[in-house]
Amino acid sequence: MTTHDDTAVPAGQMEPIRHDNLLINFTTEFLRIWDTHGSRAKKAAIWRPTPAADVLPGYFPLGDVLIDNHDNITGRHIVAVVCEADTPSADPAKGKALCRPVDYELIWEDTGSGSKKDGAIWRPVPPEGYVALGSVCSDGHQKPSFNAVRCVRADLVIASGLSEQTWNDRSSGARKSISTWSAIPPSAPADEIYLVPGTFVGCSGYSRPDNLFAYSLRIRISLEVNPAPTLPVLDSEIPPCAQVPEHPTQTARLPWFAVKDPQLSRREQLRESPFYLLQRTDYYQLVGHCKNGQDDARPIRWTAPRAQRSENLRTFTQLTSIEFGAQWQSNARQPFLFSARLNNAFTQCEIQSNEWLNPAPIEVAAVMAKNSSIGVYLMQSDYVLLRADGTHVTDDVSYTDGNSLHISQYTPTEPEVMVVPLVEPAVQAIIDTPSADNEVTAPLPEPEPDLPNATDTLP
């Protein structure tokens, strides 16, 4: 399951975050629906997110936004909006990601408050299997349009707690009473982000409600994994240089709001770097090499320093807010409340012990065979955080995996000596019989051919 849509994005549009068939994006465009002008209540204004049709076509609000002042928030405030993906859910039985509310229930109206503008606040009633993530305000006392918001399929959200009260109409003089609240996300598990969309939920009365439901959006952290580096092989007496892979071994893709960028404001992040890439590159580092030219095996030892420095990791977290081995979150409402966590395998943070905090060097012992060379390797991982344009956010951090010890041994092959037996040359014996001085040596007669036997033919 990915958290971004791989389809091409038209010019001017922002790439959405994808969870199954739900698309999540962000807008800074709003329409004022109602405010407390003329009322004796504390200052407040309610705004409707209005994603621009040319930039975010098909996107809907999840609810309205309540601000505790009368200032214009367009261009200064950020809120999440949602859209149905073109492709259906991976599970056909789940159906659409979004649905219109089937009705609205009245929570409060300004009648009797003295407000210069009539308004009312409503609770969307979701269809079965869906939930509402925010309340809706109407311009007047009529129910809002059913196209004002969208409800989200229940498996795409997470039940959340309630924040402290954000506003109430106490002293307004209205016949009804209301208090408003927002969600607080629970701690996210590995590979997930829980995002409060920036809406509010209202309830009657001023006490903390027991049965008011609040939700956060669920976002999966996508992780791209490439093949791990191959084990190095010592094939001569001279060890090869470390080969850093051309592509990162693993890449986690993080949305802009989950990263603090020391060079960009939040609005600049949304505009210039809507996502960040945390890349991890693994490679084997040579930590020891030795040649044994003796005819006996002998022990050998090395001390290998670790690449990780706890102070470097602390600085990385302070600058970016990203935690290794723990969840990180935002306690500021702007742009969003969220909680996020990377998995321990990616960050190499074991539950039992966190080796990022262990500065002790690694002791390596081995036994070398006679007349051989040996190379000892440990895997190093370099982490780098990149903006969408590929620029570095801060300095890299590195980690040495003490459990990745690899030993490669090289023994030169002795040349084979082929022993060929010595063969005496064959000598033909010649018997020379001396002849008399007057003896004539004539050539031997040639053998006569076989003749047939004579047969008497007389009677």
DAQUI-V847957 format. One record per pair of residues at least 12 apart in sequence whose C-alpha atoms are under 6 Angstrom apart, sorted by the first residue. I is the first residue (numbers start at 1). GAP is how many residues later the second one is. D is the distance in whole Angstrom. If there is no record, write none. Layout:
i:gap:d
I:GAP:D
I:GAP:D
This chain:
i:gap:d
2:220:5
3:14:5
3:15:4
3:16:5
3:217:6
3:219:6
4:12:6
4:13:4
4:14:5
5:13:6
12:43:6
13:42:5
20:69:6
21:64:5
21:67:6
21:68:5
21:76:6
22:62:5
22:63:6
22:75:5
23:59:6
23:60:5
23:62:6
24:57:6
24:58:5
25:55:6
25:56:5
26:53:6
26:54:4
26:55:6
27:24:6
27:51:6
27:52:6
28:46:6
28:47:5
28:49:6
28:50:5
29:20:6
29:21:5
29:22:6
29:45:5
30:17:6
30:18:5
30:19:4
30:20:5
30:44:5
31:16:5
31:17:5
32:15:4
33:13:6
33:14:5
33:106:6
34:12:5
36:79:6
37:78:6
37:79:6
38:76:6
38:77:4
38:78:5
39:74:5
39:75:5
39:76:4
39:133:6
40:131:6
40:132:5
41:128:5
41:129:6
41:130:5
41:131:4
43:25:6
43:26:5
44:23:6
44:24:4
44:25:5
45:21:6
45:22:5
45:25:6
46:19:6
46:20:4
47:17:6
47:18:5
48:16:5
49:12:6
58:25:6
59:23:5
59:24:5
60:21:6
60:22:5
60:89:6
61:20:5
61:88:5
62:71:6
62:72:6
62:87:5
62:88:6
63:71:4
63:72:5
63:73:6
63:86:6
63:136:5
64:72:5
64:135:6
65:134:5
78:257:6
79:119:5
80:117:5
97:55:6
97:56:5
98:52:6
98:53:6
98:54:5
99:51:6
99:52:5
100:50:5
100:51:6
101:23:6
101:24:5
101:25:5
102:23:6
102:24:6
103:22:5
104:18:6
104:19:5
104:20:5
104:21:5
105:17:5
105:18:5
106:16:5
107:14:6
107:15:5
108:12:6
108:13:5
108:68:6
110:64:6
111:63:5
112:61:6
112:62:4
112:63:6
113:59:5
113:60:5
113:61:4
118:22:5
119:19:6
119:20:5
119:21:4
119:22:6
120:17:6
120:18:5
120:21:5
121:15:6
121:16:4
122:13:6
122:14:5
123:12:5
126:25:6
129:25:6
130:21:6
130:22:5
130:23:4
130:24:5
131:20:5
131:21:6
131:23:6
132:19:5
133:82:6
134:65:5
134:66:5
134:67:5
135:66:5
156:62:6
157:59:6
157:60:4
157:61:5
158:57:6
158:58:5
159:56:5
160:23:6
160:24:6
160:25:5
160:26:6
160:54:5
160:55:5
161:22:6
161:23:5
162:20:6
162:21:5
162:22:6
163:19:5
163:20:6
163:21:6
165:15:6
165:16:5
166:14:6
166:15:5
167:12:6
167:13:5
177:27:6
177:28:5
178:25:6
178:26:5
178:27:5
179:23:6
179:24:6
179:27:5
180:21:6
180:22:4
181:19:6
181:20:5
182:18:5
182:19:6
183:31:5
187:152:6
188:151:6
188:152:5
190:151:5
190:152:5
190:153:5
191:29:6
191:30:5
191:150:6
191:151:5
191:152:6
192:27:6
192:28:5
192:29:5
192:148:6
193:26:5
193:146:6
193:147:4
194:22:6
194:23:6
194:24:5
194:144:5
194:145:5
195:21:5
195:22:5
195:143:5
196:20:5
196:141:5
222:30:6
222:31:6
223:28:6
223:29:5
224:26:6
224:27:5
225:24:6
225:25:5
226:23:5
229:54:6
233:175:6
234:174:6
234:176:6
235:175:6
237:136:6
242:43:6
244:39:6
248:32:6
248:33:4
249:31:6
249:32:5
249:33:6
250:29:6
250:30:5
251:27:6
251:28:4
252:25:6
252:26:5
253:23:6
253:24:5
254:21:6
254:22:5
255:20:4
256:18:5
256:19:5
259:61:6
260:60:4
260:61:6
261:59:6
273:114:6
273:115:5
275:113:6
276:110:6
276:111:5
276:112:6
277:108:6
277:109:5
278:106:6
278:107:4
279:104:6
279:105:5
280:102:6
280:103:5
281:100:5
281:101:5
282:98:6
282:99:4
283:96:6
283:97:6
284:93:6
284:94:5
284:95:4
285:92:5
285:93:5
285:94:6
286:90:6
286:91:5
287:17:6
287:89:6
287:90:5
288:87:6
288:88:5
289:85:6
289:86:5
290:83:6
290:84:6
291:81:6
291:82:4
292:79:5
292:80:5
293:78:5
294:76:6
294:77:6
295:75:5
295:76:6
296:74:5
297:71:5
297:72:4
297:73:5
298:69:6
298:70:5
299:67:6
299:68:4
300:65:6
300:66:5
300:67:6
301:63:6
301:64:4
302:62:5
303:59:6
303:60:5
304:57:5
304:58:5
305:56:4
306:55:6
306:94:5
307:91:6
307:92:5
307:93:5
308:90:5
308:91:5
310:47:5
324:23:6
325:19:6
325:24:5
327:13:5
327:14:4
328:12:5
372:38:6
372:39:4
373:36:6
373:37:5
374:34:6
374:35:4
375:32:6
375:33:5
376:30:6
376:31:5
377:28:6
377:29:5
378:26:6
378:27:5
379:21:6
379:22:6
379:25:6
380:19:6
380:20:5
381:17:6
381:18:5
382:15:6
382:16:4
383:13:6
383:14:5
384:12:5
